[in-house]
């Protein structure tokens, strides 16, 4: 998604827009239990925490296409 789309999702869902490089924008939400949810055009991923996020090791994901 582009920056405008990501910022629109942040307005609706919370979290923050994050430029992951190459013009790809993501929405990143930190939940109360410490888990992280990342939303892109193609997938929604949930990570157990920062370590799992940095290792690109989601505990669950949903493909959107």
C-alpha positions in Angstrom: 0.0 0.0 0.0 1.1 3.6 -0.4 1.7 6.1 2.3 -1.8 7.7 2.1 -3.5 4.3 2.3 -1.4 3.3 5.3 -2.2 6.6 7.1 -5.9 6.1 6.4 -5.8 2.6 8.0 -3.9 4.1 11.0 -6.7 6.6 11.4 -9.3 3.8 11.4 -7.3 1.2 13.4 -4.6 2.9 15.4 -1.0 2.0 15.3 1.4 3.7 13.0 2.3 3.7 9.3 5.7 2.3 8.6 7.8 2.5 5.4 9.5 -0.9 5.1 11.5 0.2 2.1 11.0 0.1 -1.6 7.9 2.3 -1.4 6.1 -0.4 0.5 4.0 1.0 3.5 2.7 -1.2 6.3 0.5 -0.6 9.3 2.0 -1.8 12.6 -0.1 -2.2 15.7 1.2 -3.2 19.1 -1.4 -5.1 21.2 -1.7 -4.9 25.0 -0.3 -8.4 25.4 2.9 -7.3 23.6 2.1 -9.0 20.3 2.5 -7.1 17.0 0.1 -7.1 14.1 1.4 -5.9 10.7 -1.0 -5.2 7.8 0.1 -5.0 4.2 -1.7 -5.1 0.9 -1.2 -8.9 0.7 -1.2 -10.2 4.3 -2.0 -9.6 7.9 0.6 -11.1 10.3 0.6 -11.5 14.0 4.0 -11.8 15.8 4.5 -12.8 19.4 6.7 -9.8 20.0 9.6 -7.7 18.8 12.0 -10.7 18.5 9.6 -12.6 16.3 8.9 -9.5 14.2 12.6 -8.8 13.6 13.1 -12.5 12.7 10.1 -12.4 10.3 8.6 -15.3 12.2 4.8 -14.7 12.5 2.8 -17.0 14.6 -0.2 -16.6 12.4 -1.1 -14.9 9.1 -4.0 -14.3 6.8 -3.4 -13.9 3.1 -5.6 -11.2 1.6 -5.4 -12.3 -2.1 
